[in-house]
């Protein structure tokens, strides 16, 4: 039997589908799972028909691979990745390649990259987006590590990745943990997109009283505009599905959203690097609030809202424009974070690269990303996406709607934290002067922290109480 070109470890659904994808593109693939029964079930179901080779022992997997060996891990992020690497390394030889395709924290990937390469092996942290369907039919892929390692896998990646405008949605993101950094921020942006869409739904449903059939029609129409995206399309689809007991299924789903951590990591990283990502933060916090359902149920009967409706009903056309404007602000935050992380860690990330590979295959795929890619490709040193001429004009057109919708949501007593955070970000960014001068005065008053002045260099301190006595 010919030796396999790739070994894949971890046969949860994503791992299974990625193995099938690679085999479907003509690559010889061996698969292994920690529990042999999972491997047996997969092979009996789809694996054997796809021509995959089952290995029930790591030694068997490694022995059956061509050199340089290429091993793809699709195991749960965290200690499990370290455990598999620890078992694998003694079985491999210099020049062999380990790849982690899970949702690992980029700093963990950076650490593993250094540890593995110190032993003469190659390492890639590969962001893989698109869910189960993407893994099978073509994901967006974000590899980071050594360029030599990427070149070793590039033919495989290009074959199995999704395609946009005929181009594979994969590219080298940079050294060390760059790939998983890009995937983490992708997921943070995804949180923001989903929250903004949920707020639009809430304003249409509770604010205007629209039912599922009308919501389906509106989101279908929006999907033929600049809002066209995977998330808008599946939202339209969701409103068509009926519950077995009658009525829209979405109305029977518990309003408590889950999260796996990548959105929270995005916010934590932004805080550590001093980057403002208020829309993404609002999205994470909204999921936390949704999870506190018992408290919300008690508060719903105890806390009052506005006595009368706000300044007029929400206008559907306004809401579309507001959603677009808030989306621009959210993406500006995400790319600002990517730039800051790259400057801190020295990954060598080209900011246009993520936008290019996100155009298809991933959860945030959309026509919008074509515009983002063009803007960043044209101005690689662009300091903020909002300063690109295309998006500056778009905000000039759409910001009024965002202001009206945010005010209307407040007047109706409907929480819209993502929309409000996006507007606050935009207004903060365009403010030549913010009230932080007062905050600095307060800090100096109670803690003698000092402050800088507009009119001369240096750090100053005022004995505030003494000055007050003079006045």
C-alpha positions as CSV (number, residue, x, y, z in Angstrom):
1,X,0.0,0.0,0.0
2,X,1.3,3.5,-0.9
3,X,2.2,5.6,2.1
4,X,-0.2,8.4,3.0
5,X,0.7,12.0,2.2
6,X,-1.1,13.4,5.3
7,X,-2.0,12.1,8.7
8,X,-5.0,13.6,10.5
9,X,-5.6,13.2,14.2
10,X,-9.0,13.9,15.8
11,X,-12.2,12.6,14.3
12,X,-14.9,14.9,15.6
13,X,-17.1,16.2,12.8
14,X,-14.7,18.9,11.7
15,X,-11.8,16.4,11.5
16,X,-13.9,13.9,9.7
17,X,-15.0,16.4,7.1
18,X,-11.6,17.8,6.5
19,X,-10.2,14.3,6.0
20,X,-12.9,13.6,3.5
21,X,-12.3,16.9,1.8
22,X,-8.6,16.1,1.4
23,X,-9.3,12.6,0.2
24,X,-11.9,14.0,-2.3
25,X,-9.1,16.1,-3.8
26,X,-6.9,13.1,-4.4
27,X,-4.7,13.2,-1.4
28,X,-3.8,10.0,0.5
29,X,-4.9,10.5,4.1
30,X,-4.5,8.4,7.2
31,X,-6.7,9.1,10.2
32,X,-6.5,8.4,13.9
33,X,-8.6,9.2,17.0
34,X,-7.7,8.8,20.6
35,X,-10.7,6.4,21.0
36,X,-10.6,3.6,18.5
37,X,-14.3,3.2,18.4
38,X,-14.7,6.6,16.9
39,X,-12.3,5.7,14.2
40,X,-14.1,2.4,13.5
41,X,-17.5,4.1,13.3
42,X,-16.2,6.8,10.9
43,X,-14.5,4.2,8.6
44,X,-17.7,2.1,8.5
45,X,-19.8,5.2,7.7
46,X,-17.8,7.3,5.2
47,X,-14.1,6.8,5.7
48,X,-13.5,3.5,3.9
49,X,-15.5,4.5,0.9
50,X,-13.4,7.7,0.7
51,X,-10.2,5.7,0.6
52,X,-8.9,6.8,4.0
53,X,-6.5,4.6,6.0
54,X,-7.5,4.0,9.6
55,X,-4.7,3.9,12.2
56,X,-5.4,2.8,15.7
57,X,-1.9,3.7,17.0
58,X,0.1,6.9,16.6
59,X,3.2,4.8,15.7
60,X,1.3,3.2,12.9
61,X,0.1,6.6,11.7
62,X,3.6,8.1,11.6
63,X,5.1,5.0,10.1
64,X,2.7,5.1,7.2
65,X,3.4,8.7,6.2
66,X,5.7,9.9,3.4
67,X,8.7,12.0,4.4
68,X,8.7,14.7,5.3
69,X,5.7,13.7,7.4
70,X,2.7,16.0,7.6
71,X,0.4,15.5,10.6
72,X,-2.8,17.6,11.0
73,X,-4.3,17.9,14.5
74,X,-8.0,18.5,14.8
75,X,-8.3,18.0,18.5
76,X,-9.9,20.2,21.2
77,X,-8.0,23.4,21.9
78,X,-6.0,23.5,25.2
79,X,-4.2,20.7,27.0
80,X,-5.3,18.0,24.5
81,X,-3.1,19.7,21.8
82,X,-0.1,19.7,24.1
83,X,-0.7,16.1,25.0
84,X,-0.8,14.9,21.3
85,X,2.3,17.0,20.4
86,X,4.1,15.4,23.4
87,X,3.3,11.9,22.1
88,X,4.0,12.8,18.5
89,X,7.4,14.5,18.7
90,X,9.5,11.4,19.7
91,X,8.0,9.6,16.6
92,X,9.0,12.3,14.1
93,X,12.2,13.3,12.4
94,X,13.7,16.8,11.6
95,X,11.8,18.4,8.8
96,X,8.5,16.8,9.6
97,X,5.5,19.0,10.1
98,X,2.9,19.3,12.8
99,X,-0.2,21.4,12.2
100,X,-2.9,22.5,14.7
101,X,-6.2,23.1,13.0
102,X,-8.3,23.7,16.1
103,X,-9.3,27.0,17.8
104,X,-6.1,27.4,19.8
105,X,-5.3,30.7,21.5
106,X,-2.6,32.4,19.4
107,X,-0.2,32.8,22.3
108,X,-0.4,29.0,22.9
109,X,0.4,28.5,19.2
110,X,3.3,30.9,19.5
111,X,4.7,28.9,22.5
112,X,4.2,25.6,20.7
113,X,5.8,27.0,17.5
114,X,8.9,27.8,19.5
115,X,9.0,24.5,21.4
116,X,8.5,22.3,18.3
117,X,10.8,24.2,16.0
118,X,13.5,24.0,18.7
119,X,13.4,20.2,18.2
120,X,14.0,20.5,14.4
121,X,10.4,20.1,13.4
122,X,8.1,22.4,11.4
123,X,4.9,23.8,12.9
124,X,1.8,25.6,11.7
125,X,-1.2,26.9,13.6
126,X,-4.0,26.8,11.1
127,X,-7.2,28.8,11.5
128,X,-10.0,26.8,9.8
129,X,-13.4,28.5,9.4
130,X,-16.6,27.5,7.8
131,X,-18.1,25.0,10.3
132,X,-18.8,21.4,9.4
133,X,-20.0,22.2,5.8
134,X,-16.9,24.4,5.2
135,X,-14.5,21.7,6.3
136,X,-16.1,19.3,3.9
137,X,-16.8,21.5,0.9
138,X,-14.1,24.2,1.3
139,X,-13.1,26.2,4.3
140,X,-11.4,29.5,4.7
141,X,-7.9,28.7,6.0
142,X,-5.5,30.9,7.9
143,X,-2.1,29.2,8.4
144,X,0.7,30.8,10.4
145,X,4.1,29.5,11.3
146,X,7.3,29.2,9.3
147,X,7.1,30.0,5.6
148,X,8.9,26.7,4.9
149,X,6.1,24.8,6.7
150,X,3.4,26.7,4.7
151,X,5.1,25.9,1.4
152,X,5.1,22.2,2.3
153,X,1.3,22.3,2.8
154,X,0.4,25.0,0.3
155,X,-0.7,22.6,-2.5
156,X,-3.0,20.8,-0.1
157,X,-4.4,23.9,1.4
158,X,-5.1,25.5,-2.1
159,X,-6.8,22.3,-3.2
160,X,-9.2,22.0,-0.3
161,X,-10.0,25.6,0.5
162,X,-13.0,27.6,-0.6
163,X,-12.8,29.8,-3.6
164,X,-13.7,33.4,-4.2
165,X,-13.4,34.9,-7.8
166,X,-11.6,31.6,-8.7
167,X,-8.9,32.1,-6.0
168,X,-8.4,29.7,-3.1
169,X,-9.3,31.3,0.3
170,X,-6.0,30.5,1.9
171,X,-2.8,32.4,2.4
172,X,0.2,32.6,4.6
173,X,-0.6,34.9,7.5
174,X,2.8,35.2,9.1
175,X,5.1,33.6,11.6
176,X,4.4,31.9,14.9
177,X,0.8,32.3,16.1
178,X,-0.3,34.6,13.3
179,X,-2.8,32.1,11.8
180,X,-4.6,31.6,15.1
181,X,-4.5,35.3,15.8
182,X,-6.3,35.9,12.5
183,X,-8.9,33.2,13.3
184,X,-9.5,34.6,16.8
185,X,-10.2,38.0,15.4
186,X,-12.4,36.5,12.7
187,X,-14.4,34.9,15.5
188,X,-14.6,38.2,17.4
189,X,-15.9,40.0,14.3
190,X,-18.3,37.1,13.8
191,X,-19.7,37.8,17.4
192,X,-20.2,41.4,16.4
193,X,-21.9,40.5,13.1
194,X,-24.3,38.1,14.9
195,X,-25.1,40.6,17.6
196,X,-25.9,43.4,15.2
197,X,-28.1,41.1,13.2
198,X,-29.9,40.0,16.4
199,X,-30.5,43.6,17.4
200,X,-32.0,44.4,13.9
201,X,-34.3,41.4,14.4
202,X,-35.3,42.5,17.8
203,X,-36.2,46.0,16.6
204,X,-38.1,44.6,13.6
205,X,-39.9,42.0,15.7
206,X,-40.6,43.8,19.0
207,X,-40.2,47.3,17.8
208,X,-42.3,47.1,14.7
209,X,-44.3,43.9,15.5
210,X,-43.2,42.1,12.3
211,X,-43.8,38.4,12.1
212,X,-41.5,35.6,10.7
213,X,-42.8,35.8,7.1
214,X,-42.1,39.5,7.0
215,X,-38.7,39.1,8.6
216,X,-37.8,36.5,6.1
217,X,-38.8,38.8,3.2
218,X,-36.7,41.7,4.7
219,X,-33.6,39.7,5.3
220,X,-33.9,38.2,1.8
221,X,-34.1,41.7,0.3
222,X,-31.1,42.8,2.4
223,X,-29.1,39.8,1.1
224,X,-29.4,41.4,-2.4
225,X,-27.7,44.6,-1.2
226,X,-24.3,45.5,0.3
227,X,-25.3,43.5,3.3
228,X,-25.2,40.3,1.3
229,X,-23.5,37.6,3.5
230,X,-23.7,34.1,4.8
231,X,-25.1,35.3,8.1
232,X,-27.8,37.4,6.6
233,X,-28.8,34.5,4.3
234,X,-29.0,32.0,7.1
235,X,-31.0,34.5,9.1
236,X,-33.6,34.7,6.3
237,X,-33.6,30.9,6.2
238,X,-34.2,30.6,9.9
239,X,-37.5,32.6,9.7
240,X,-38.9,30.1,7.2
241,X,-38.6,27.1,9.5
242,X,-41.8,26.1,11.4
243,X,-41.9,24.4,14.8
244,X,-43.6,20.9,14.8
245,X,-46.2,22.4,17.2
246,X,-46.8,25.3,14.9
247,X,-45.4,28.8,14.6
248,X,-41.8,29.9,13.8
249,X,-39.2,27.6,15.4
250,X,-37.0,30.6,16.3
251,X,-39.6,31.8,18.7
252,X,-39.4,28.5,20.7
253,X,-35.6,28.6,21.1
254,X,-34.4,29.6,24.6
255,X,-32.9,33.2,24.5
256,X,-29.6,32.2,26.1
257,X,-26.6,32.3,23.7
258,X,-23.5,30.1,24.1
259,X,-19.9,30.9,23.4
260,X,-16.7,28.9,23.2
261,X,-14.2,31.5,24.2
262,X,-12.7,33.0,21.0
263,X,-14.9,36.2,21.3
264,X,-13.8,36.6,24.9
265,X,-10.1,36.1,23.9
266,X,-10.5,38.8,21.3
267,X,-11.7,41.3,23.9
268,X,-9.0,40.2,26.4
269,X,-6.3,40.6,23.8
270,X,-7.7,44.1,22.8
271,X,-7.6,45.2,26.5
272,X,-4.0,43.9,26.9
273,X,-2.9,45.7,23.7
274,X,-4.8,48.9,24.4
275,X,-7.1,48.7,21.4
276,X,-10.8,49.7,21.6
277,X,-13.2,47.0,20.2
278,X,-16.5,48.2,21.7
279,X,-18.8,46.5,19.2
280,X,-17.1,43.1,19.8
281,X,-17.1,43.7,23.5
282,X,-20.8,44.5,23.5
283,X,-21.5,41.3,21.6
284,X,-19.6,39.2,24.2
285,X,-21.3,41.0,27.0
286,X,-24.7,40.6,25.4
287,X,-24.2,36.8,25.3
288,X,-23.3,36.9,29.0
289,X,-26.5,38.9,29.7
290,X,-28.5,36.4,27.7
291,X,-27.1,33.5,29.8
292,X,-28.5,35.2,33.0
293,X,-32.0,34.4,32.0
294,X,-33.4,33.7,35.5
295,X,-32.2,37.1,36.7
296,X,-33.6,38.8,33.6
297,X,-37.0,37.1,34.2
298,X,-37.1,38.4,37.8
299,X,-36.0,41.9,36.7
300,X,-38.5,42.0,33.8
301,X,-41.3,42.1,36.4
302,X,-39.6,44.6,38.7
303,X,-37.8,47.2,36.5
304,X,-39.7,49.8,34.5
305,X,-39.0,50.9,31.0
306,X,-39.9,54.0,29.0
307,X,-43.4,55.3,29.7
308,X,-44.0,56.1,26.0
309,X,-42.4,55.0,22.7
310,X,-39.4,56.9,21.5
311,X,-39.0,59.3,18.6
312,X,-41.2,57.6,16.0
313,X,-41.2,53.9,14.8
314,X,-38.1,52.3,13.5
315,X,-38.0,52.6,9.7
316,X,-36.8,49.4,7.9
317,X,-34.7,51.3,5.4
318,X,-33.0,53.1,8.3
319,X,-32.3,49.9,10.1
320,X,-30.6,48.5,6.9
321,X,-28.3,51.5,6.7
322,X,-27.7,51.4,10.5
323,X,-26.7,47.8,10.3
324,X,-24.3,48.5,7.5
325,X,-22.7,51.5,9.3
326,X,-22.3,49.5,12.5
327,X,-20.7,46.6,10.5
328,X,-18.1,49.0,9.1
329,X,-17.3,50.2,12.6
330,X,-17.0,46.6,13.9
331,X,-14.6,45.5,11.1
332,X,-12.5,48.7,11.6
333,X,-12.1,47.6,15.3
334,X,-11.1,44.0,14.3
335,X,-8.5,45.1,11.8
336,X,-7.2,47.7,14.2
337,X,-6.6,44.9,16.7
338,X,-4.9,42.7,14.0
339,X,-2.5,45.6,13.3
340,X,-1.7,46.2,16.9
341,X,-1.1,42.5,17.6
342,X,1.2,42.2,14.6
343,X,3.2,45.3,15.7
344,X,3.5,43.8,19.2
345,X,4.4,40.2,18.2
346,X,6.2,40.8,14.9
347,X,4.2,38.2,12.8
348,X,4.7,40.0,9.5
349,X,1.0,40.0,8.8
350,X,-0.3,41.7,5.7
351,X,-3.7,43.1,6.7
352,X,-5.2,42.6,3.3
353,X,-4.5,38.8,3.6
354,X,-7.3,38.0,6.1
355,X,-9.8,40.1,4.2
356,X,-8.9,38.1,1.1
357,X,-9.2,34.7,2.6
358,X,-12.4,35.6,4.4
359,X,-14.3,36.3,1.2
360,X,-15.6,32.7,0.9
361,X,-15.7,29.6,3.0
362,X,-15.9,31.2,6.5
363,X,-18.8,32.3,8.7
364,X,-18.3,36.0,8.0
365,X,-18.0,35.6,4.2
366,X,-19.7,38.5,2.5
367,X,-19.6,40.9,-0.5
368,X,-18.5,43.5,2.1
369,X,-15.1,41.8,2.4
370,X,-14.3,42.5,-1.2
371,X,-14.5,46.2,-0.3
372,X,-12.3,45.7,2.8
373,X,-9.7,43.8,0.8
374,X,-9.6,46.4,-1.9
375,X,-9.1,49.2,0.7
376,X,-6.3,47.4,2.6
377,X,-4.6,46.2,-0.6
378,X,-4.6,49.8,-1.9
379,X,-3.3,51.3,1.3
380,X,-1.3,48.7,3.3
381,X,-0.4,51.3,6.0
382,X,-4.0,52.5,6.4
383,X,-4.3,53.3,10.2
384,X,-8.0,52.6,10.4
385,X,-10.5,51.1,8.0
386,X,-12.9,54.1,8.5
387,X,-10.2,56.3,7.0
388,X,-10.3,54.5,3.6
389,X,-12.1,56.8,1.1
390,X,-14.8,54.1,0.3
391,X,-15.8,53.6,4.0
392,X,-15.5,57.3,4.8
393,X,-18.1,57.9,2.1
394,X,-20.2,55.0,3.3
395,X,-20.3,56.4,6.8
396,X,-21.2,59.8,5.5
397,X,-24.3,58.2,3.9
398,X,-25.3,55.8,6.6
399,X,-24.4,57.4,9.9
400,X,-27.6,59.4,10.2
401,X,-29.6,56.2,10.1
402,X,-27.4,54.7,12.7
403,X,-28.1,57.7,15.0
404,X,-31.8,57.5,14.4
405,X,-32.1,53.8,15.0
406,X,-29.9,54.0,18.2
407,X,-32.1,56.8,19.5
408,X,-35.3,54.9,18.6
409,X,-34.0,51.7,20.3
410,X,-33.3,53.7,23.5
411,X,-36.8,55.3,23.3
412,X,-38.4,51.9,22.9
413,X,-36.5,50.4,25.8
414,X,-35.0,47.7,23.5
415,X,-31.3,47.0,24.2
416,X,-29.1,47.6,21.2
417,X,-25.6,47.5,22.7
418,X,-23.8,46.6,19.5
419,X,-25.4,49.4,17.5
420,X,-24.8,51.9,20.3
421,X,-21.2,50.8,20.7
422,X,-20.5,51.2,17.0
423,X,-21.9,54.7,17.0
424,X,-19.9,55.6,20.1
425,X,-16.7,54.2,18.4
426,X,-17.3,56.3,15.3
427,X,-18.0,59.5,17.3
428,X,-15.0,58.9,19.5
429,X,-12.7,58.3,16.6
430,X,-13.8,61.4,14.8
431,X,-13.5,63.6,17.9
432,X,-10.4,65.8,17.8
433,X,-10.9,66.4,21.6
434,X,-12.4,63.9,24.1
435,X,-13.2,64.6,27.8
436,X,-10.2,62.6,28.9
437,X,-8.6,66.0,30.0
438,X,-11.1,66.0,32.9
439,X,-10.2,62.4,33.7
440,X,-6.5,63.3,33.8
441,X,-7.3,66.2,36.1
442,X,-9.3,63.9,38.4
443,X,-6.4,61.4,38.5
444,X,-3.9,64.1,39.3
445,X,-6.3,65.5,42.0
446,X,-6.7,62.3,44.0
447,X,-3.6,60.4,43.1
448,X,-1.0,62.9,41.9
449,X,-0.6,60.9,38.7
450,X,0.4,64.0,36.7
451,X,-0.8,65.1,33.3
452,X,0.6,66.5,30.0
453,X,-0.4,69.9,28.6
454,X,-1.4,71.0,25.1
455,X,0.9,74.0,25.1
456,X,4.3,72.6,26.3
457,X,6.3,69.4,26.8
458,X,6.7,67.5,30.0
459,X,4.6,66.0,32.8
460,X,2.9,68.3,35.3
461,X,1.2,68.1,38.7
462,X,-1.1,70.6,40.3
463,X,-1.6,70.8,44.1
464,X,-5.3,71.1,43.6
465,X,-6.3,71.8,47.2
466,X,-3.7,74.6,47.5
467,X,-5.0,76.1,44.3
468,X,-8.6,75.9,45.6
469,X,-7.5,77.7,48.8
470,X,-6.1,80.6,46.7
471,X,-9.4,81.0,44.8
